Amino acid sequence: MDKVERVAPRIEMADILTTIGVTIRRLRIEKGMTLRDLAERTQLSASMISLLERGRASPSIGTMVVLAH
């Protein structure tokens, strides 16, 4: 075990993707948007947004930037 693992808990990629997805869904719902609404606004497909919200896809930096705006 290296020093980093002893100091901080290991963060799994699945946990990160789940956190990103939950945040996307929460913000979308808070803004009263459907998947289709967000898809039209971001030019991403509704199925991609659904995958992101469920933590089943890893967003690129470009996708994260588009969603942030």
C-alpha positions in Angstrom: 0.0 0.0 0.0 1.5 3.3 -0.9 1.3 6.5 1.2 -1.7 8.0 -0.7 -3.8 4.9 -0.1 -3.1 5.0 3.7 -3.9 8.7 4.0 -7.1 9.0 1.8 -9.7 6.4 0.9 -9.5 5.2 -2.6 -12.1 6.8 -4.9 -13.5 4.4 -7.4 -14.4 5.6 -10.9 -17.9 4.2 -10.5 -18.4 6.4 -7.4 -17.2 9.5 -9.4 -19.5 8.7 -12.3 -22.4 8.1 -9.9 -21.8 11.5 -8.3 -21.6 13.2 -11.6 -24.8 11.6 -12.8 -26.8 12.3 -9.6 -25.7 16.0 -9.9 -26.7 16.3 -13.5 -30.1 14.8 -12.8 -30.7 16.9 -9.7 -29.8 20.1 -11.5 -31.9 19.2 -14.5 -34.9 18.5 -12.3 -34.4 21.6 -10.3 -34.6 23.6 -13.5 -37.8 21.8 -14.5 -36.2 20.2 -17.6 -36.9 16.9 -19.2 -34.2 14.7 -20.7 -35.4 15.9 -24.1 -35.2 19.5 -23.0 -31.6 19.2 -21.9 -30.7 17.2 -25.0 -32.0 20.0 -27.2 -30.3 22.7 -25.2 -26.9 20.9 -25.2 -27.0 19.1 -28.6 -26.4 15.8 -26.7 -28.7 12.9 -27.3 -31.3 12.1 -24.6 -29.9 8.6 -24.4 -26.4 9.9 -23.7 -27.7 12.2 -20.9 -29.6 9.2 -19.5 -26.5 7.1 -19.5 -24.6 10.0 -17.8 -27.3 10.4 -15.1 -27.2 6.7 -14.4 -23.4 6.6 -14.1 -23.2 4.3 -17.1 -21.1 6.6 -19.3 -17.9 8.6 -18.7 -18.3 12.2 -19.9 -15.6 13.8 -21.8 -14.3 17.2 -20.7 -16.1 18.7 -23.7 -19.4 17.1 -22.6 -18.9 18.5 -19.1 -18.3 22.0 -20.4 -21.5 21.8 -22.6 -23.5 20.6 -19.6 -22.0 23.3 -17.3 -23.4 26.1 -19.6 
